[in-house]
Amino acid sequence: MKQTVVITAAMLAGFVGGVLGTLTTRAFERTRAEQTVRARSFELLDQTGKAISYWGVNKEALPAI
Protein backbone atom coordinates (compact mmCIF):
# COMPACT_ATOMS: atom_id res chain seq x y z
CA MET A 1 0.00 0.00 0.00
CA LYS A 2 2.78 2.43 0.94
CA GLN A 3 4.57 1.76 -2.37
CA THR A 4 1.38 2.56 -4.32
CA VAL A 5 1.11 5.98 -2.65
CA VAL A 6 4.74 6.81 -3.48
CA ILE A 7 4.33 5.75 -7.13
CA THR A 8 1.08 7.72 -7.46
CA ALA A 9 2.67 10.83 -5.90
CA ALA A 10 5.67 10.53 -8.24
CA MET A 11 3.43 10.23 -11.29
CA LEU A 12 1.32 13.19 -10.19
CA ALA A 13 4.43 15.32 -9.57
CA GLY A 14 5.79 14.38 -12.99
CA PHE A 15 2.51 15.29 -14.67
CA VAL A 16 2.29 18.67 -12.91
CA GLY A 17 5.94 19.41 -13.75
CA GLY A 18 5.34 18.54 -17.40
CA VAL A 19 2.30 20.80 -17.62
CA LEU A 20 4.09 23.72 -15.98
CA GLY A 21 7.15 23.25 -18.20
CA THR A 22 5.02 23.18 -21.34
CA LEU A 23 3.12 26.32 -20.35
CA THR A 24 6.35 28.16 -19.54
CA THR A 25 7.97 27.14 -22.82
CA ARG A 26 4.96 28.18 -24.88
CA ALA A 27 4.76 31.57 -23.16
CA PHE A 28 8.46 32.18 -23.92
CA GLU A 29 8.03 31.18 -27.57
CA ARG A 30 5.13 33.62 -28.03
CA THR A 31 7.17 36.47 -26.56
CA ARG A 32 10.18 35.67 -28.70
CA ALA A 33 8.09 35.32 -31.86
CA GLU A 34 6.51 38.74 -31.38
CA GLN A 35 9.90 40.47 -31.25
CA THR A 36 10.81 39.68 -34.87
CA VAL A 37 8.70 40.34 -37.94
CA ARG A 38 9.93 39.30 -41.37
CA ALA A 39 8.20 40.22 -44.60
CA ARG A 40 8.98 41.21 -48.16
CA SER A 41 6.81 44.34 -47.93
CA PHE A 42 4.63 46.33 -45.56
CA GLU A 43 1.67 48.59 -46.20
CA LEU A 44 0.51 51.17 -43.69
CA LEU A 45 -3.27 51.61 -43.89
CA ASP A 46 -5.50 54.39 -42.64
CA GLN A 47 -8.80 53.81 -40.82
CA THR A 48 -10.69 53.28 -44.07
CA GLY A 49 -8.26 50.62 -45.32
CA LYS A 50 -6.58 52.81 -47.93
CA ALA A 51 -2.81 52.30 -48.27
CA ILE A 52 -1.00 55.48 -47.19
CA SER A 53 2.55 54.10 -47.11
CA TYR A 54 4.42 51.21 -48.73
CA TRP A 55 7.74 49.73 -47.65
CA GLY A 56 9.26 47.10 -49.90
CA VAL A 57 11.62 46.36 -52.74
CA ASN A 58 11.01 47.42 -56.34
CA LYS A 59 11.77 45.38 -59.51
CA GLU A 60 15.38 46.58 -59.53
CA ALA A 61 15.88 45.19 -55.99
CA LEU A 62 16.12 48.72 -54.55
CA PRO A 63 14.27 49.87 -51.43
CA ALA A 64 10.90 51.49 -52.14
CA ILE A 65 9.41 53.69 -49.46
PDB file of N, H, CA, C and O in Angstrom:
ATOM      1  N   MET A   1       0.824  -1.202   0.000  1.00  0.00           N
ATOM      2  CA  MET A   1       0.000   0.000   0.000  1.00  0.00           C
ATOM      3  C   MET A   1       0.864   1.262   0.000  1.00  0.00           C
ATOM      4  O   MET A   1       0.594   2.211  -0.735  1.00  0.00           O
ATOM      5  N   LYS A   2       1.914   1.259   0.841  1.00  0.00           N
ATOM      6  H   LYS A   2       2.134   0.488   1.438  1.00  0.00           H
ATOM      7  CA  LYS A   2       2.780   2.425   0.936  1.00  0.00           C
ATOM      8  C   LYS A   2       3.496   2.684  -0.394  1.00  0.00           C
ATOM      9  O   LYS A   2       3.691   3.839  -0.776  1.00  0.00           O
ATOM     10  N   GLN A   3       3.882   1.633  -1.092  1.00  0.00           N
ATOM     11  H   GLN A   3       3.723   0.696  -0.783  1.00  0.00           H
ATOM     12  CA  GLN A   3       4.567   1.764  -2.372  1.00  0.00           C
ATOM     13  C   GLN A   3       3.629   2.357  -3.436  1.00  0.00           C
ATOM     14  O   GLN A   3       4.077   3.112  -4.299  1.00  0.00           O
ATOM     15  N   THR A   4       2.365   2.030  -3.381  1.00  0.00           N
ATOM     16  H   THR A   4       2.001   1.417  -2.680  1.00  0.00           H
ATOM     17  CA  THR A   4       1.381   2.562  -4.324  1.00  0.00           C
ATOM     18  C   THR A   4       1.227   4.074  -4.153  1.00  0.00           C
ATOM     19  O   THR A   4       1.100   4.798  -5.139  1.00  0.00           O
ATOM     20  N   VAL A   5       1.239   4.548  -2.918  1.00  0.00           N
ATOM     21  H   VAL A   5       1.342   3.960  -2.116  1.00  0.00           H
ATOM     22  CA  VAL A   5       1.115   5.985  -2.652  1.00  0.00           C
ATOM     23  C   VAL A   5       2.335   6.724  -3.189  1.00  0.00           C
ATOM     24  O   VAL A   5       2.199   7.799  -3.774  1.00  0.00           O
ATOM     25  N   VAL A   6       3.514   6.166  -2.999  1.00  0.00           N
ATOM     26  H   VAL A   6       3.625   5.293  -2.524  1.00  0.00           H
ATOM     27  CA  VAL A   6       4.741   6.811  -3.478  1.00  0.00           C
ATOM     28  C   VAL A   6       4.745   6.870  -5.010  1.00  0.00           C
ATOM     29  O   VAL A   6       5.092   7.901  -5.587  1.00  0.00           O
ATOM     30  N   ILE A   7       4.368   5.786  -5.663  1.00  0.00           N
ATOM     31  H   ILE A   7       4.086   4.949  -5.195  1.00  0.00           H
ATOM     32  CA  ILE A   7       4.331   5.747  -7.128  1.00  0.00           C
ATOM     33  C   ILE A   7       3.293   6.734  -7.655  1.00  0.00           C
ATOM     34  O   ILE A   7       3.556   7.444  -8.625  1.00  0.00           O
ATOM     35  N   THR A   8       2.127   6.787  -7.032  1.00  0.00           N
ATOM     36  H   THR A   8       1.914   6.210  -6.243  1.00  0.00           H
ATOM     37  CA  THR A   8       1.078   7.722  -7.458  1.00  0.00           C
ATOM     38  C   THR A   8       1.537   9.167  -7.280  1.00  0.00           C
ATOM     39  O   THR A   8       1.315  10.000  -8.159  1.00  0.00           O
ATOM     40  N   ALA A   9       2.179   9.472  -6.145  1.00  0.00           N
ATOM     41  H   ALA A   9       2.360   8.795  -5.431  1.00  0.00           H
ATOM     42  CA  ALA A   9       2.674  10.831  -5.901  1.00  0.00           C
ATOM     43  C   ALA A   9       3.750  11.207  -6.920  1.00  0.00           C
ATOM     44  O   ALA A   9       3.781  12.342  -7.396  1.00  0.00           O
ATOM     45  N   ALA A  10       4.629  10.266  -7.257  1.00  0.00           N
ATOM     46  H   ALA A  10       4.605   9.344  -6.871  1.00  0.00           H
ATOM     47  CA  ALA A  10       5.673  10.535  -8.237  1.00  0.00           C
ATOM     48  C   ALA A  10       5.077  10.794  -9.614  1.00  0.00           C
ATOM     49  O   ALA A  10       5.526  11.694 -10.323  1.00  0.00           O
ATOM     50  N   MET A  11       4.081  10.023  -9.996  1.00  0.00           N
ATOM     51  H   MET A  11       3.716   9.292  -9.421  1.00  0.00           H
ATOM     52  CA  MET A  11       3.433  10.229 -11.291  1.00  0.00           C
ATOM     53  C   MET A  11       2.707  11.564 -11.334  1.00  0.00           C
ATOM     54  O   MET A  11       2.755  12.265 -12.345  1.00  0.00           O
ATOM     55  N   LEU A  12       2.038  11.919 -10.255  1.00  0.00           N
ATOM     56  H   LEU A  12       1.998  11.350  -9.434  1.00  0.00           H
ATOM     57  CA  LEU A  12       1.323  13.193 -10.190  1.00  0.00           C
ATOM     58  C   LEU A  12       2.305  14.363 -10.259  1.00  0.00           C
ATOM     59  O   LEU A  12       2.052  15.348 -10.954  1.00  0.00           O
ATOM     60  N   ALA A  13       3.426  14.255  -9.539  1.00  0.00           N
ATOM     61  H   ALA A  13       3.631  13.455  -8.975  1.00  0.00           H
ATOM     62  CA  ALA A  13       4.430  15.320  -9.571  1.00  0.00           C
ATOM     63  C   ALA A  13       5.036  15.452 -10.972  1.00  0.00           C
ATOM     64  O   ALA A  13       5.286  16.564 -11.435  1.00  0.00           O
ATOM     65  N   GLY A  14       5.269  14.341 -11.634  1.00  0.00           N
ATOM     66  H   GLY A  14       5.066  13.438 -11.258  1.00  0.00           H
ATOM     67  CA  GLY A  14       5.790  14.382 -12.994  1.00  0.00           C
ATOM     68  C   GLY A  14       4.817  15.018 -13.963  1.00  0.00           C
ATOM     69  O   GLY A  14       5.215  15.787 -14.838  1.00  0.00           O
ATOM     70  N   PHE A  15       3.537  14.699 -13.806  1.00  0.00           N
ATOM     71  H   PHE A  15       3.214  14.075 -13.095  1.00  0.00           H
ATOM     72  CA  PHE A  15       2.514  15.287 -14.669  1.00  0.00           C
ATOM     73  C   PHE A  15       2.432  16.801 -14.464  1.00  0.00           C
ATOM     74  O   PHE A  15       2.418  17.563 -15.430  1.00  0.00           O
ATOM     75  N   VAL A  16       2.378  17.229 -13.209  1.00  0.00           N
ATOM     76  H   VAL A  16       2.389  16.611 -12.423  1.00  0.00           H
ATOM     77  CA  VAL A  16       2.288  18.666 -12.909  1.00  0.00           C
ATOM     78  C   VAL A  16       3.536  19.384 -13.421  1.00  0.00           C
ATOM     79  O   VAL A  16       3.424  20.474 -13.982  1.00  0.00           O
ATOM     80  N   GLY A  17       4.714  18.801 -13.242  1.00  0.00           N
ATOM     81  H   GLY A  17       4.804  17.915 -12.786  1.00  0.00           H
ATOM     82  CA  GLY A  17       5.942  19.407 -13.748  1.00  0.00           C
ATOM     83  C   GLY A  17       5.945  19.512 -15.265  1.00  0.00           C
ATOM     84  O   GLY A  17       6.417  20.507 -15.816  1.00  0.00           O
ATOM     85  N   GLY A  18       5.424  18.498 -15.945  1.00  0.00           N
ATOM     86  H   GLY A  18       5.040  17.690 -15.497  1.00  0.00           H
ATOM     87  CA  GLY A  18       5.340  18.540 -17.403  1.00  0.00           C
ATOM     88  C   GLY A  18       4.401  19.616 -17.900  1.00  0.00           C
ATOM     89  O   GLY A  18       4.702  20.307 -18.873  1.00  0.00           O
ATOM     90  N   VAL A  19       3.261  19.765 -17.238  1.00  0.00           N
ATOM     91  H   VAL A  19       3.016  19.204 -16.448  1.00  0.00           H
ATOM     92  CA  VAL A  19       2.296  20.795 -17.624  1.00  0.00           C
ATOM     93  C   VAL A  19       2.893  22.183 -17.412  1.00  0.00           C
ATOM     94  O   VAL A  19       2.801  23.040 -18.291  1.00  0.00           O
ATOM     95  N   LEU A  20       3.498  22.406 -16.262  1.00  0.00           N
ATOM     96  H   LEU A  20       3.572  21.710 -15.548  1.00  0.00           H
ATOM     97  CA  LEU A  20       4.095  23.720 -15.985  1.00  0.00           C
ATOM     98  C   LEU A  20       5.243  24.021 -16.949  1.00  0.00           C
ATOM     99  O   LEU A  20       5.377  25.155 -17.408  1.00  0.00           O
ATOM    100  N   GLY A  21       6.057  23.041 -17.257  1.00  0.00           N
ATOM    101  H   GLY A  21       5.948  22.119 -16.884  1.00  0.00           H
ATOM    102  CA  GLY A  21       7.150  23.246 -18.200  1.00  0.00           C
ATOM    103  C   GLY A  21       6.645  23.584 -19.590  1.00  0.00           C
ATOM    104  O   GLY A  21       7.207  24.448 -20.263  1.00  0.00           O
ATOM    105  N   THR A  22       5.596  22.915 -20.023  1.00  0.00           N
ATOM    106  H   THR A  22       5.139  22.213 -19.476  1.00  0.00           H
ATOM    107  CA  THR A  22       5.019  23.183 -21.339  1.00  0.00           C
ATOM    108  C   THR A  22       4.430  24.589 -21.400  1.00  0.00           C
ATOM    109  O   THR A  22       4.636  25.308 -22.378  1.00  0.00           O
ATOM    110  N   LEU A  23       3.703  24.979 -20.367  1.00  0.00           N
ATOM    111  H   LEU A  23       3.535  24.394 -19.572  1.00  0.00           H
ATOM    112  CA  LEU A  23       3.115  26.325 -20.352  1.00  0.00           C
ATOM    113  C   LEU A  23       4.195  27.402 -20.347  1.00  0.00           C
ATOM    114  O   LEU A  23       4.063  28.417 -21.030  1.00  0.00           O
ATOM    115  N   THR A  24       5.253  27.187 -19.587  1.00  0.00           N
ATOM    116  H   THR A  24       5.361  26.362 -19.033  1.00  0.00           H
ATOM    117  CA  THR A  24       6.353  28.158 -19.536  1.00  0.00           C
ATOM    118  C   THR A  24       7.045  28.264 -20.887  1.00  0.00           C
ATOM    119  O   THR A  24       7.345  29.368 -21.343  1.00  0.00           O
ATOM    120  N   THR A  25       7.297  27.144 -21.524  1.00  0.00           N
ATOM    121  H   THR A  25       7.054  26.248 -21.153  1.00  0.00           H
ATOM    122  CA  THR A  25       7.970  27.142 -22.821  1.00  0.00           C
ATOM    123  C   THR A  25       7.115  27.830 -23.881  1.00  0.00           C
ATOM    124  O   THR A  25       7.629  28.610 -24.683  1.00  0.00           O
ATOM    125  N   ARG A  26       5.834  27.550 -23.888  1.00  0.00           N
ATOM    126  H   ARG A  26       5.417  26.916 -23.237  1.00  0.00           H
ATOM    127  CA  ARG A  26       4.955  28.178 -24.881  1.00  0.00           C
ATOM    128  C   ARG A  26       4.861  29.680 -24.676  1.00  0.00           C
ATOM    129  O   ARG A  26       4.830  30.431 -25.651  1.00  0.00           O
ATOM    130  N   ALA A  27       4.816  30.132 -23.431  1.00  0.00           N
ATOM    131  H   ALA A  27       4.842  29.521 -22.640  1.00  0.00           H
ATOM    132  CA  ALA A  27       4.763  31.573 -23.160  1.00  0.00           C
ATOM    133  C   ALA A  27       6.035  32.249 -23.650  1.00  0.00           C
ATOM    134  O   ALA A  27       5.971  33.350 -24.198  1.00  0.00           O
ATOM    135  N   PHE A  28       7.189  31.613 -23.465  1.00  0.00           N
ATOM    136  H   PHE A  28       7.241  30.719 -23.020  1.00  0.00           H
ATOM    137  CA  PHE A  28       8.458  32.181 -23.917  1.00  0.00           C
ATOM    138  C   PHE A  28       8.516  32.230 -25.439  1.00  0.00           C
ATOM    139  O   PHE A  28       9.017  33.202 -26.005  1.00  0.00           O
ATOM    140  N   GLU A  29       8.016  31.207 -26.105  1.00  0.00           N
ATOM    141  H   GLU A  29       7.609  30.417 -25.646  1.00  0.00           H
ATOM    142  CA  GLU A  29       8.033  31.181 -27.566  1.00  0.00           C
ATOM    143  C   GLU A  29       7.155  32.279 -28.144  1.00  0.00           C
ATOM    144  O   GLU A  29       7.526  32.890 -29.146  1.00  0.00           O
ATOM    145  N   ARG A  30       6.005  32.545 -27.543  1.00  0.00           N
ATOM    146  H   ARG A  30       5.703  32.049 -26.729  1.00  0.00           H
ATOM    147  CA  ARG A  30       5.130  33.623 -28.026  1.00  0.00           C
ATOM    148  C   ARG A  30       5.825  34.964 -27.898  1.00  0.00           C
ATOM    149  O   ARG A  30       5.767  35.779 -28.819  1.00  0.00           O
ATOM    150  N   THR A  31       6.478  35.206 -26.778  1.00  0.00           N
ATOM    151  H   THR A  31       6.525  34.544 -26.031  1.00  0.00           H
ATOM    152  CA  THR A  31       7.166  36.475 -26.561  1.00  0.00           C
ATOM    153  C   THR A  31       8.298  36.640 -27.565  1.00  0.00           C
ATOM    154  O   THR A  31       8.465  37.715 -28.141  1.00  0.00           O
ATOM    155  N   ARG A  32       9.061  35.603 -27.774  1.00  0.00           N
ATOM    156  H   ARG A  32       8.925  34.730 -27.306  1.00  0.00           H
ATOM    157  CA  ARG A  32      10.181  35.670 -28.698  1.00  0.00           C
ATOM    158  C   ARG A  32       9.693  35.865 -30.134  1.00  0.00           C
ATOM    159  O   ARG A  32      10.313  36.601 -30.902  1.00  0.00           O
ATOM    160  N   ALA A  33       8.600  35.217 -30.499  1.00  0.00           N
ATOM    161  H   ALA A  33       8.096  34.620 -29.876  1.00  0.00           H
ATOM    162  CA  ALA A  33       8.086  35.322 -31.861  1.00  0.00           C
ATOM    163  C   ALA A  33       7.577  36.724 -32.159  1.00  0.00           C
ATOM    164  O   ALA A  33       7.661  37.181 -33.299  1.00  0.00           O
ATOM    165  N   GLU A  34       7.056  37.406 -31.161  1.00  0.00           N
ATOM    166  H   GLU A  34       6.987  37.035 -30.235  1.00  0.00           H
ATOM    167  CA  GLU A  34       6.514  38.738 -31.378  1.00  0.00           C
ATOM    168  C   GLU A  34       7.601  39.796 -31.526  1.00  0.00           C
ATOM    169  O   GLU A  34       7.308  40.906 -31.970  1.00  0.00           O
ATOM    170  N   GLN A  35       8.831  39.492 -31.175  1.00  0.00           N
ATOM    171  H   GLN A  35       9.069  38.590 -30.814  1.00  0.00           H
ATOM    172  CA  GLN A  35       9.896  40.473 -31.250  1.00  0.00           C
ATOM    173  C   GLN A  35      10.448  40.626 -32.662  1.00  0.00           C
ATOM    174  O   GLN A  35      11.048  41.656 -32.971  1.00  0.00           O
ATOM    175  N   THR A  36      10.264  39.642 -33.518  1.00  0.00           N
ATOM    176  H   THR A  36       9.776  38.806 -33.266  1.00  0.00           H
ATOM    177  CA  THR A  36      10.815  39.683 -34.865  1.00  0.00           C
ATOM    178  C   THR A  36       9.693  39.521 -35.884  1.00  0.00           C
ATOM    179  O   THR A  36       8.882  38.600 -35.797  1.00  0.00           O
ATOM    180  N   VAL A  37       9.664  40.429 -36.844  1.00  0.00           N
ATOM    181  H   VAL A  37      10.323  41.177 -36.915  1.00  0.00           H
ATOM    182  CA  VAL A  37       8.700  40.342 -37.935  1.00  0.00           C
ATOM    183  C   VAL A  37       9.485  40.347 -39.234  1.00  0.00           C
ATOM    184  O   VAL A  37      10.308  41.234 -39.459  1.00  0.00           O
ATOM    185  N   ARG A  38       9.239  39.367 -40.089  1.00  0.00           N
ATOM    186  H   ARG A  38       8.571  38.647 -39.906  1.00  0.00           H
ATOM    187  CA  ARG A  38       9.927  39.297 -41.375  1.00  0.00           C
ATOM    188  C   ARG A  38       8.885  39.313 -42.481  1.00  0.00           C
ATOM    189  O   ARG A  38       7.891  38.588 -42.431  1.00  0.00           O
ATOM    190  N   ALA A  39       9.126  40.141 -43.466  1.00  0.00           N
ATOM    191  H   ALA A  39       9.933  40.730 -43.507  1.00  0.00           H
ATOM    192  CA  ALA A  39       8.199  40.224 -44.599  1.00  0.00           C
ATOM    193  C   ALA A  39       8.936  40.830 -45.788  1.00  0.00           C
ATOM    194  O   ALA A  39       9.978  41.465 -45.628  1.00  0.00           O
ATOM    195  N   ARG A  40       8.393  40.631 -46.960  1.00  0.00           N
ATOM    196  H   ARG A  40       7.546  40.115 -47.090  1.00  0.00           H
ATOM    197  CA  ARG A  40       8.978  41.213 -48.161  1.00  0.00           C
ATOM    198  C   ARG A  40       8.496  42.646 -48.364  1.00  0.00           C
ATOM    199  O   ARG A  40       9.182  43.448 -48.998  1.00  0.00           O
ATOM    200  N   SER A  41       7.319  42.972 -47.828  1.00  0.00           N
ATOM    201  H   SER A  41       6.762  42.320 -47.312  1.00  0.00           H
ATOM    202  CA  SER A  41       6.807  44.337 -47.934  1.00  0.00           C
ATOM    203  C   SER A  41       5.806  44.603 -46.821  1.00  0.00           C
ATOM    204  O   SER A  41       5.243  43.683 -46.227  1.00  0.00           O
ATOM    205  N   PHE A  42       5.600  45.886 -46.557  1.00  0.00           N
ATOM    206  H   PHE A  42       6.057  46.633 -47.040  1.00  0.00           H
ATOM    207  CA  PHE A  42       4.631  46.333 -45.561  1.00  0.00           C
ATOM    208  C   PHE A  42       3.793  47.438 -46.176  1.00  0.00           C
ATOM    209  O   PHE A  42       4.290  48.238 -46.969  1.00  0.00           O
ATOM    210  N   GLU A  43       2.538  47.478 -45.814  1.00  0.00           N
ATOM    211  H   GLU A  43       2.134  46.829 -45.169  1.00  0.00           H
ATOM    212  CA  GLU A  43       1.667  48.588 -46.195  1.00  0.00           C
ATOM    213  C   GLU A  43       1.055  49.159 -44.929  1.00  0.00           C
ATOM    214  O   GLU A  43       0.517  48.431 -44.095  1.00  0.00           O
ATOM    215  N   LEU A  44       1.146  50.469 -44.801  1.00  0.00           N
ATOM    216  H   LEU A  44       1.583  51.061 -45.479  1.00  0.00           H
ATOM    217  CA  LEU A  44       0.515  51.168 -43.692  1.00  0.00           C
ATOM    218  C   LEU A  44      -0.840  51.662 -44.179  1.00  0.00           C
ATOM    219  O   LEU A  44      -0.922  52.381 -45.175  1.00  0.00           O
ATOM    220  N   LEU A  45      -1.911  51.272 -43.474  1.00  0.00           N
ATOM    221  H   LEU A  45      -1.845  50.688 -42.666  1.00  0.00           H
ATOM    222  CA  LEU A  45      -3.268  51.608 -43.894  1.00  0.00           C
ATOM    223  C   LEU A  45      -3.872  52.633 -42.955  1.00  0.00           C
ATOM    224  O   LEU A  45      -3.550  52.667 -41.768  1.00  0.00           O
ATOM    225  N   ASP A  46      -4.757  53.474 -43.498  1.00  0.00           N
ATOM    226  H   ASP A  46      -5.019  53.446 -44.462  1.00  0.00           H
ATOM    227  CA  ASP A  46      -5.496  54.392 -42.642  1.00  0.00           C
ATOM    228  C   ASP A  46      -6.749  53.681 -42.118  1.00  0.00           C
ATOM    229  O   ASP A  46      -6.915  52.480 -42.334  1.00  0.00           O
ATOM    230  N   GLN A  47      -7.618  54.407 -41.440  1.00  0.00           N
ATOM    231  H   GLN A  47      -7.483  55.382 -41.264  1.00  0.00           H
ATOM    232  CA  GLN A  47      -8.800  53.807 -40.818  1.00  0.00           C
ATOM    233  C   GLN A  47      -9.800  53.258 -41.834  1.00  0.00           C
ATOM    234  O   GLN A  47     -10.596  52.378 -41.506  1.00  0.00           O
ATOM    235  N   THR A  48      -9.765  53.764 -43.050  1.00  0.00           N
ATOM    236  H   THR A  48      -9.119  54.479 -43.317  1.00  0.00           H
ATOM    237  CA  THR A  48     -10.692  53.280 -44.073  1.00  0.00           C
ATOM    238  C   THR A  48     -10.140  52.084 -44.847  1.00  0.00           C
ATOM    239  O   THR A  48     -10.859  51.482 -45.646  1.00  0.00           O
ATOM    240  N   GLY A  49      -8.872  51.733 -44.620  1.00  0.00           N
ATOM    241  H   GLY A  49      -8.288  52.222 -43.971  1.00  0.00           H
ATOM    242  CA  GLY A  49      -8.259  50.618 -45.320  1.00  0.00           C
ATOM    243  C   GLY A  49      -7.463  51.019 -46.542  1.00  0.00           C
ATOM    244  O   GLY A  49      -6.954  50.158 -47.259  1.00  0.00           O
ATOM    245  N   LYS A  50      -7.346  52.311 -46.791  1.00  0.00           N
ATOM    246  H   LYS A  50      -7.759  53.011 -46.208  1.00  0.00           H
ATOM    247  CA  LYS A  50      -6.584  52.809 -47.931  1.00  0.00           C
ATOM    248  C   LYS A  50      -5.091  52.824 -47.583  1.00  0.00           C
ATOM    249  O   LYS A  50      -4.706  53.281 -46.507  1.00  0.00           O
ATOM    250  N   ALA A  51      -4.258  52.323 -48.497  1.00  0.00           N
ATOM    251  H   ALA A  51      -4.571  51.952 -49.371  1.00  0.00           H
ATOM    252  CA  ALA A  51      -2.811  52.304 -48.267  1.00  0.00           C
ATOM    253  C   ALA A  51      -2.264  53.725 -48.301  1.00  0.00           C
ATOM    254  O   ALA A  51      -2.462  54.443 -49.281  1.00  0.00           O
ATOM    255  N   ILE A  52      -1.578  54.134 -47.238  1.00  0.00           N
ATOM    256  H   ILE A  52      -1.417  53.550 -46.442  1.00  0.00           H
ATOM    257  CA  ILE A  52      -1.004  55.477 -47.189  1.00  0.00           C
ATOM    258  C   ILE A  52       0.525  55.425 -47.210  1.00  0.00           C
ATOM    259  O   ILE A  52       1.175  56.459 -47.369  1.00  0.00           O
ATOM    260  N   SER A  53       1.097  54.248 -47.055  1.00  0.00           N
ATOM    261  H   SER A  53       0.570  53.408 -46.926  1.00  0.00           H
ATOM    262  CA  SER A  53       2.551  54.099 -47.112  1.00  0.00           C
ATOM    263  C   SER A  53       2.884  52.678 -47.527  1.00  0.00           C
ATOM    264  O   SER A  53       2.176  51.735 -47.172  1.00  0.00           O
ATOM    265  N   TYR A  54       3.966  52.529 -48.281  1.00  0.00           N
ATOM    266  H   TYR A  54       4.541  53.295 -48.570  1.00  0.00           H
ATOM    267  CA  TYR A  54       4.419  51.215 -48.728  1.00  0.00           C
ATOM    268  C   TYR A  54       5.914  51.102 -48.475  1.00  0.00           C
ATOM    269  O   TYR A  54       6.677  51.989 -48.856  1.00  0.00           O
ATOM    270  N   TRP A  55       6.330  50.034 -47.844  1.00  0.00           N
ATOM    271  H   TRP A  55       5.710  49.313 -47.535  1.00  0.00           H
ATOM    272  CA  TRP A  55       7.743  49.734 -47.651  1.00  0.00           C
ATOM    273  C   TRP A  55       8.006  48.400 -48.315  1.00  0.00           C
ATOM    274  O   TRP A  55       7.342  47.411 -48.003  1.00  0.00           O
ATOM    275  N   GLY A  56       8.960  48.356 -49.221  1.00  0.00           N
ATOM    276  H   GLY A  56       9.500  49.159 -49.474  1.00  0.00           H
ATOM    277  CA  GLY A  56       9.261  47.104 -49.897  1.00  0.00           C
ATOM    278  C   GLY A  56      10.454  47.256 -50.803  1.00  0.00           C
ATOM    279  O   GLY A  56      11.282  48.150 -50.624  1.00  0.00           O
ATOM    280  N   VAL A  57      10.534  46.373 -51.781  1.00  0.00           N
ATOM    281  H   VAL A  57       9.862  45.647 -51.926  1.00  0.00           H
ATOM    282  CA  VAL A  57      11.624  46.358 -52.741  1.00  0.00           C
ATOM    283  C   VAL A  57      11.013  46.418 -54.137  1.00  0.00           C
ATOM    284  O   VAL A  57      10.071  45.688 -54.443  1.00  0.00           O
ATOM    285  N   ASN A  58      11.560  47.299 -54.986  1.00  0.00           N
ATOM    286  H   ASN A  58      12.325  47.893 -54.738  1.00  0.00           H
ATOM    287  CA  ASN A  58      11.011  47.418 -56.344  1.00  0.00           C
ATOM    288  C   ASN A  58      11.619  46.354 -57.271  1.00  0.00           C
ATOM    289  O   ASN A  58      12.369  45.497 -56.802  1.00  0.00           O
ATOM    290  N   LYS A  59      11.318  46.392 -58.544  1.00  0.00           N
ATOM    291  H   LYS A  59      10.709  47.088 -58.924  1.00  0.00           H
ATOM    292  CA  LYS A  59      11.769  45.384 -59.513  1.00  0.00           C
ATOM    293  C   LYS A  59      13.279  45.369 -59.695  1.00  0.00           C
ATOM    294  O   LYS A  59      13.853  44.351 -60.082  1.00  0.00           O
ATOM    295  N   GLU A  60      13.921  46.499 -59.413  1.00  0.00           N
ATOM    296  H   GLU A  60      13.454  47.326 -59.098  1.00  0.00           H
ATOM    297  CA  GLU A  60      15.378  46.584 -59.533  1.00  0.00           C
ATOM    298  C   GLU A  60      16.083  46.179 -58.242  1.00  0.00           C
ATOM    299  O   GLU A  60      17.291  46.377 -58.113  1.00  0.00           O
ATOM    300  N   ALA A  61      15.356  45.623 -57.300  1.00  0.00           N
ATOM    301  H   ALA A  61      14.375  45.461 -57.405  1.00  0.00           H
ATOM    302  CA  ALA A  61      15.875  45.192 -55.988  1.00  0.00           C
ATOM    303  C   ALA A  61      16.373  46.364 -55.153  1.00  0.00           C
ATOM    304  O   ALA A  61      17.291  46.205 -54.349  1.00  0.00           O
ATOM    305  N   LEU A  62      15.773  47.548 -55.336  1.00  0.00           N
ATOM    306  H   LEU A  62      15.027  47.678 -55.989  1.00  0.00           H
ATOM    307  CA  LEU A  62      16.118  48.717 -54.547  1.00  0.00           C
ATOM    308  C   LEU A  62      14.986  48.993 -53.559  1.00  0.00           C
ATOM    309  O   LEU A  62      13.829  48.682 -53.842  1.00  0.00           O
ATOM    310  N   PRO A  63      15.305  49.567 -52.415  1.00  0.00           N
ATOM    311  CA  PRO A  63      14.267  49.873 -51.431  1.00  0.00           C
ATOM    312  C   PRO A  63      13.247  50.861 -51.981  1.00  0.00           C
ATOM    313  O   PRO A  63      13.610  51.849 -52.620  1.00  0.00           O
ATOM    314  N   ALA A  64      11.984  50.592 -51.730  1.00  0.00           N
ATOM    315  H   ALA A  64      11.690  49.790 -51.211  1.00  0.00           H
ATOM    316  CA  ALA A  64      10.896  51.493 -52.140  1.00  0.00           C
ATOM    317  C   ALA A  64      10.132  51.897 -50.892  1.00  0.00           C
ATOM    318  O   ALA A  64       9.559  51.062 -50.192  1.00  0.00           O
ATOM    319  N   ILE A  65      10.137  53.195 -50.630  1.00  0.00           N
ATOM    320  H   ILE A  65      10.603  53.873 -51.199  1.00  0.00           H
ATOM    321  CA  ILE A  65       9.411  53.692 -49.460  1.00  0.00           C
ATOM    322  C   ILE A  65       8.419  54.737 -49.925  1.00  0.00           C
ATOM    323  O   ILE A  65       7.689  55.301 -49.110  1.00  0.00           O
TER     324      ILE A  65
END
